[in-house]
Amino acid sequence: MKALRFEKTGSLDELKMVDLPPPVPGPGEVLVKVHAAAINPSDVKNVLGKMHETSTPRIPGRDFAGVVLEGPPELLGRQVFGAGGNLGFGRDGTHAELVALPAGGVNPMPGNLTFPQAAAMGVAYMTAWAAVVTAANIQPGETILITGATGAVGGAAAKIAHAKGARVIGIVRKAEALARAKDGSVDQWIALDAGELPASVLAITGGKGVNAVFDVVGGALFEPCLKSLALRGRQVAIASNPDPRVSFNLVDFYHRESRIIGLDSLKLGFEESSAILRGLTPGIEAGTYPPPAVQTRGLDAAIEAYREVAEGRVKEKLILVP
Protein backbone atom coordinates (compact mmCIF):
# COMPACT_ATOMS: atom_id res chain seq x y z
CA MET A 1 0.00 0.00 0.00
CA LYS A 2 1.00 3.62 -0.44
CA ALA A 3 1.61 5.54 2.76
CA LEU A 4 3.12 8.72 4.09
CA ARG A 5 5.83 7.98 6.65
CA PHE A 6 8.65 9.61 8.59
CA GLU A 7 11.68 7.74 9.93
CA LYS A 8 12.62 10.46 12.42
CA THR A 9 11.18 13.74 13.63
CA GLY A 10 12.40 17.31 13.36
CA SER A 11 11.47 18.53 9.88
CA LEU A 12 8.74 18.12 7.29
CA ASP A 13 11.56 17.07 4.98
CA GLU A 14 11.46 13.75 6.84
CA LEU A 15 8.09 12.93 5.28
CA LYS A 16 8.34 10.39 2.45
CA MET A 17 5.82 8.58 0.26
CA VAL A 18 6.57 4.85 0.53
CA ASP A 19 5.21 1.46 -0.49
CA LEU A 20 4.55 -0.83 2.47
CA PRO A 21 2.93 -4.21 3.07
CA PRO A 22 -0.71 -3.83 4.11
CA PRO A 23 -1.23 -3.81 7.88
CA VAL A 24 -2.50 -7.02 9.44
CA PRO A 25 -5.28 -6.47 11.99
CA GLY A 26 -4.82 -8.28 15.25
CA PRO A 27 -7.50 -9.91 17.44
CA GLY A 28 -10.36 -7.49 18.03
CA GLU A 29 -9.16 -5.14 15.30
CA VAL A 30 -10.45 -4.04 11.90
CA LEU A 31 -8.76 -3.18 8.62
CA VAL A 32 -10.19 -0.04 7.05
CA LYS A 33 -9.81 1.15 3.48
CA VAL A 34 -9.16 4.85 3.98
CA HIS A 35 -11.31 6.99 1.69
CA ALA A 36 -10.44 10.27 3.41
CA ALA A 37 -8.13 11.44 6.20
CA ALA A 38 -7.77 14.95 7.61
CA ILE A 39 -4.51 16.78 8.22
CA ASN A 40 -4.60 18.41 11.66
CA PRO A 41 -2.11 20.91 13.08
CA SER A 42 -1.13 18.19 15.56
CA ASP A 43 -0.12 15.96 12.62
CA VAL A 44 2.34 18.64 11.55
CA LYS A 45 3.64 18.98 15.12
CA ASN A 46 3.97 15.21 15.21
CA VAL A 47 6.43 15.18 12.31
CA LEU A 48 8.28 18.17 13.76
CA GLY A 49 8.94 16.26 17.00
CA LYS A 50 6.71 18.34 19.26
CA MET A 51 4.55 15.42 20.45
CA HIS A 52 6.17 13.36 23.21
CA GLU A 53 3.99 10.31 22.51
CA THR A 54 5.49 9.72 19.06
CA SER A 55 7.64 6.71 18.24
CA THR A 56 9.30 6.19 14.85
CA PRO A 57 9.17 5.11 12.12
CA ARG A 58 5.56 6.21 11.91
CA ILE A 59 2.68 6.81 9.51
CA PRO A 60 0.92 9.98 10.78
CA GLY A 61 -2.79 10.78 10.73
CA ARG A 62 -5.48 10.87 13.44
CA ASP A 63 -8.82 11.24 11.60
CA PHE A 64 -10.31 8.96 8.97
CA ALA A 65 -13.41 7.88 7.08
CA GLY A 66 -13.57 4.70 5.04
CA VAL A 67 -14.92 1.18 4.63
CA VAL A 68 -14.20 -1.88 6.80
CA LEU A 69 -12.45 -4.61 4.79
CA GLU A 70 -11.64 -7.05 7.60
CA GLY A 71 -12.99 -7.51 11.10
CA PRO A 72 -16.13 -8.66 12.91
CA PRO A 73 -18.87 -9.80 10.48
CA GLU A 74 -21.26 -7.06 11.59
CA LEU A 75 -18.75 -4.40 10.52
CA LEU A 76 -17.67 -5.77 7.14
CA GLY A 77 -18.46 -3.38 4.33
CA ARG A 78 -19.69 -0.68 6.70
CA GLN A 79 -18.88 2.97 6.09
CA VAL A 80 -17.16 4.19 9.24
CA PHE A 81 -15.32 7.18 10.66
CA GLY A 82 -13.16 7.71 13.69
CA ALA A 83 -10.30 9.47 15.44
CA GLY A 84 -8.31 9.35 18.63
CA GLY A 85 -6.41 6.69 20.47
CA ASN A 86 -2.73 6.60 19.61
CA LEU A 87 -3.28 6.71 15.83
CA GLY A 88 -0.33 8.39 14.18
CA PHE A 89 1.73 8.54 17.39
CA GLY A 90 2.16 5.14 19.02
CA ARG A 91 0.72 3.13 16.14
CA ASP A 92 0.53 3.78 12.42
CA GLY A 93 -2.09 6.31 11.46
CA THR A 94 -4.45 7.15 8.65
CA HIS A 95 -2.35 8.92 6.02
CA ALA A 96 -2.19 5.72 4.00
CA GLU A 97 -4.42 3.60 1.83
CA LEU A 98 -5.19 1.24 4.72
CA VAL A 99 -5.23 1.45 8.51
CA ALA A 100 -5.64 -1.19 11.22
CA LEU A 101 -7.13 -0.23 14.58
CA PRO A 102 -9.29 -1.65 17.39
CA ALA A 103 -12.87 -2.40 16.34
CA GLY A 104 -14.03 -0.13 19.17
CA GLY A 105 -12.38 2.78 17.40
CA VAL A 106 -14.73 2.83 14.41
CA ASN A 107 -18.21 4.32 14.29
CA PRO A 108 -21.00 4.26 11.68
CA MET A 109 -20.49 7.23 9.38
CA PRO A 110 -23.24 9.88 9.59
CA GLY A 111 -25.53 9.37 6.61
CA ASN A 112 -25.56 13.03 5.61
CA LEU A 113 -21.78 13.38 5.21
CA THR A 114 -19.36 12.54 2.43
CA PHE A 115 -16.14 10.71 3.27
CA PRO A 116 -14.08 13.97 3.27
CA GLN A 117 -16.64 15.71 5.48
CA ALA A 118 -16.71 12.81 7.95
CA ALA A 119 -12.91 12.76 8.09
CA ALA A 120 -12.95 16.49 8.96
CA MET A 121 -15.14 16.04 12.04
CA GLY A 122 -13.02 13.92 14.36
CA VAL A 123 -10.29 15.76 16.27
CA ALA A 124 -11.91 19.22 16.29
CA TYR A 125 -15.35 18.15 17.48
CA MET A 126 -13.95 15.42 19.74
CA THR A 127 -11.66 17.91 21.50
CA ALA A 128 -14.42 20.49 21.76
CA TRP A 129 -16.85 17.98 23.28
CA ALA A 130 -14.26 16.74 25.77
CA ALA A 131 -13.61 20.34 26.82
CA VAL A 132 -17.12 21.79 26.91
CA VAL A 133 -19.21 18.80 27.98
CA THR A 134 -16.82 16.52 29.89
CA ALA A 135 -14.31 18.93 31.47
CA ALA A 136 -16.30 22.16 31.84
CA ASN A 137 -19.62 20.32 32.36
CA ILE A 138 -21.47 23.23 30.77
CA GLN A 139 -25.10 23.53 31.85
CA PRO A 140 -28.18 25.16 30.28
CA GLY A 141 -28.33 28.84 31.14
CA GLU A 142 -24.62 29.15 31.90
CA THR A 143 -22.26 31.44 30.00
CA ILE A 144 -19.05 30.26 28.37
CA LEU A 145 -16.20 32.34 26.93
CA ILE A 146 -14.35 30.73 24.01
CA THR A 147 -11.03 31.90 22.64
CA GLY A 148 -10.28 31.08 19.01
CA ALA A 149 -14.01 30.77 18.36
CA THR A 150 -13.50 31.31 14.62
CA GLY A 151 -11.16 28.30 14.38
CA ALA A 152 -11.95 24.61 13.97
CA VAL A 153 -11.89 23.56 17.63
CA GLY A 154 -13.26 26.84 19.03
CA GLY A 155 -16.02 26.93 16.42
CA ALA A 156 -17.00 23.35 17.23
CA ALA A 157 -17.04 24.22 20.94
CA ALA A 158 -19.36 27.16 20.28
CA LYS A 159 -21.83 24.93 18.44
CA ILE A 160 -21.75 22.29 21.17
CA ALA A 161 -22.18 24.83 24.00
CA HIS A 162 -25.03 26.53 22.13
CA ALA A 163 -26.77 23.18 21.59
CA LYS A 164 -26.43 22.49 25.31
CA GLY A 165 -28.35 25.69 26.09
CA ALA A 166 -25.41 27.86 27.12
CA ARG A 167 -24.82 31.51 26.25
CA VAL A 168 -21.67 31.74 24.14
CA ILE A 169 -19.21 34.64 24.04
CA GLY A 170 -16.57 34.40 21.35
CA ILE A 171 -13.24 36.19 21.07
CA VAL A 172 -11.53 37.64 17.99
CA ARG A 173 -8.19 39.40 18.01
CA LYS A 174 -9.17 42.49 16.07
CA ALA A 175 -12.42 44.41 15.67
CA GLU A 176 -12.10 44.23 11.90
CA ALA A 177 -12.63 40.48 12.15
CA LEU A 178 -16.09 40.96 13.65
CA ALA A 179 -17.60 41.48 10.20
CA ARG A 180 -16.44 37.97 9.24
CA ALA A 181 -17.57 36.33 12.49
CA LYS A 182 -20.89 34.91 11.34
CA ASP A 183 -21.29 31.84 13.56
CA GLY A 184 -24.89 31.81 14.77
CA SER A 185 -23.87 29.71 17.76
CA VAL A 186 -22.04 32.70 19.26
CA ASP A 187 -24.36 35.11 21.06
CA GLN A 188 -21.83 37.93 21.45
CA TRP A 189 -18.32 38.70 20.25
CA ILE A 190 -15.45 40.49 21.97
CA ALA A 191 -12.53 42.02 20.06
CA LEU A 192 -9.30 42.00 22.06
CA ASP A 193 -8.16 45.32 20.59
CA ALA A 194 -11.35 47.06 21.79
CA GLY A 195 -10.44 46.99 25.49
CA GLU A 196 -9.33 44.80 28.39
CA LEU A 197 -10.89 41.35 28.16
CA PRO A 198 -12.08 41.04 31.80
CA ALA A 199 -13.73 44.47 31.66
CA SER A 200 -15.48 43.57 28.40
CA VAL A 201 -16.71 40.27 29.85
CA LEU A 202 -17.98 41.92 33.03
CA ALA A 203 -19.82 44.54 30.96
CA ILE A 204 -21.55 41.85 28.92
CA THR A 205 -22.43 39.69 31.94
CA GLY A 206 -23.67 42.44 34.24
CA GLY A 207 -20.58 42.24 36.40
CA LYS A 208 -20.90 38.53 37.10
CA GLY A 209 -18.29 37.02 34.79
CA VAL A 210 -18.62 33.74 32.90
CA ASN A 211 -19.24 30.30 34.32
CA ALA A 212 -16.68 28.66 32.05
CA VAL A 213 -13.81 29.48 29.70
CA PHE A 214 -12.52 27.26 26.93
CA ASP A 215 -9.07 28.59 26.10
CA VAL A 216 -7.43 27.22 22.96
CA VAL A 217 -4.72 29.92 22.97
CA GLY A 218 -3.20 30.27 26.44
CA GLY A 219 -0.03 32.35 26.78
CA ALA A 220 -0.86 36.01 27.29
CA LEU A 221 -4.60 35.26 27.19
CA PHE A 222 -4.51 32.82 30.09
CA GLU A 223 -4.70 35.30 32.98
CA PRO A 224 -7.24 37.67 31.35
CA CYS A 225 -9.48 34.65 30.77
CA LEU A 226 -9.03 33.56 34.38
CA LYS A 227 -10.00 37.06 35.55
CA SER A 228 -13.18 36.79 33.47
CA LEU A 229 -14.53 33.87 35.50
CA ALA A 230 -17.46 34.17 37.85
CA LEU A 231 -17.37 32.71 41.35
CA ARG A 232 -16.51 29.00 41.13
CA GLY A 233 -16.00 29.23 37.40
CA ARG A 234 -13.85 26.73 35.55
CA GLN A 235 -11.30 27.27 32.84
CA VAL A 236 -10.31 24.52 30.41
CA ALA A 237 -6.93 24.92 28.71
CA ILE A 238 -5.63 22.89 25.76
CA ALA A 239 -2.68 24.99 24.55
CA SER A 240 -0.31 27.82 25.40
CA ASN A 241 1.18 29.81 22.54
CA PRO A 242 3.87 30.90 22.23
CA ASP A 243 5.02 30.61 25.87
CA PRO A 244 4.25 27.41 27.78
CA ARG A 245 4.65 29.25 31.08
CA VAL A 246 1.91 31.54 32.42
CA SER A 247 1.39 33.48 35.66
CA PHE A 248 -1.67 34.66 37.54
CA ASN A 249 -2.77 36.18 40.84
CA LEU A 250 -3.13 33.22 43.17
CA VAL A 251 -4.99 35.21 45.84
CA ASP A 252 -7.61 36.31 43.32
CA PHE A 253 -7.77 32.74 42.04
CA TYR A 254 -8.58 31.13 45.37
CA HIS A 255 -10.93 33.89 46.51
CA ARG A 256 -12.98 33.24 43.37
CA GLU A 257 -12.72 29.48 44.05
CA SER A 258 -11.78 29.10 40.41
CA ARG A 259 -10.84 25.82 38.77
CA ILE A 260 -8.29 25.22 36.03
CA ILE A 261 -8.65 22.03 34.02
CA GLY A 262 -6.08 20.80 31.52
CA LEU A 263 -7.15 18.75 28.52
CA ASP A 264 -4.98 16.73 26.13
CA SER A 265 -6.98 15.12 23.32
CA LEU A 266 -4.15 12.62 22.78
CA LYS A 267 -5.11 11.05 26.11
CA LEU A 268 -8.54 10.08 24.72
CA GLY A 269 -8.37 6.36 23.99
CA PHE A 270 -10.23 4.61 21.19
CA GLU A 271 -13.27 3.70 23.28
CA GLU A 272 -13.56 7.15 24.85
CA SER A 273 -13.11 8.86 21.47
CA SER A 274 -15.76 6.63 19.91
CA ALA A 275 -18.20 7.38 22.72
CA ILE A 276 -17.79 11.10 22.02
CA LEU A 277 -18.30 10.64 18.28
CA ARG A 278 -21.40 8.53 18.91
CA GLY A 279 -22.73 11.30 21.15
CA LEU A 280 -22.12 13.80 18.36
CA THR A 281 -23.66 11.74 15.56
CA PRO A 282 -27.35 12.61 16.16
CA GLY A 283 -26.42 16.30 16.11
CA ILE A 284 -24.31 15.81 12.99
CA GLU A 285 -27.19 14.14 11.18
CA ALA A 286 -29.60 16.84 12.37
CA GLY A 287 -27.33 19.58 11.05
CA THR A 288 -26.61 20.97 14.52
CA TYR A 289 -22.92 20.13 14.15
CA PRO A 290 -22.04 20.85 10.52
CA PRO A 291 -18.72 19.82 8.97
CA PRO A 292 -16.16 22.51 8.16
CA ALA A 293 -15.40 23.51 4.59
CA VAL A 294 -12.88 21.09 3.13
CA GLN A 295 -10.30 20.90 0.37
CA THR A 296 -9.11 17.53 -0.87
CA ARG A 297 -5.67 16.41 -2.02
CA GLY A 298 -4.50 13.10 -3.41
CA LEU A 299 -2.12 11.06 -1.28
CA ASP A 300 0.66 11.82 -3.76
CA ALA A 301 0.25 15.51 -2.84
CA ALA A 302 0.35 14.86 0.91
CA ILE A 303 3.80 16.31 1.60
CA GLU A 304 2.94 19.65 0.01
CA ALA A 305 -0.41 19.57 1.82
CA TYR A 306 1.47 19.28 5.13
CA ARG A 307 3.46 22.37 4.19
CA GLU A 308 0.26 24.25 3.38
CA VAL A 309 -1.10 23.47 6.84
CA ALA A 310 2.20 24.32 8.55
CA GLU A 311 2.43 27.68 6.79
CA GLY A 312 -1.26 28.56 7.15
CA ARG A 313 -1.77 28.78 3.39
CA VAL A 314 -5.23 27.24 3.39
CA LYS A 315 -8.30 28.22 5.40
CA GLU A 316 -10.37 25.10 4.75
CA LYS A 317 -9.71 21.73 6.33
CA LEU A 318 -7.26 19.78 4.15
CA ILE A 319 -8.30 16.20 3.50
CA LEU A 320 -6.16 13.50 1.95
CA VAL A 321 -8.04 11.19 -0.43
CA PRO A 322 -5.95 8.04 -1.09
ABEGO torsion letter per residue (X at the ends): XBBBBBABBGBAAABBBBBBBBBBBBBGBBBBBBABBBBBAAAAAAAAGABAABBOBBBBEABBBBBBABEBAAABGBBBBBBEEABGAABBBABBABBBBBAAABBBBBAABBAAAAAAABAAAAAAAAAAAAAAGBBBGBBBBBBGAABAAAAAAAAAAAAAGBBBBBBBABAAAAAABABAABABBBBAAAEBAAAAAAAAAGGAEBABBBBAAEEAAAAAAAAABBBGBBBBBABBOABABBBBBAAAAAAAGBBBBBBBAAABBAAAAAAAAAAAAAAAAAGABBBBBBBBBBAAAAAAAAAAAAAGABABBBBBBX
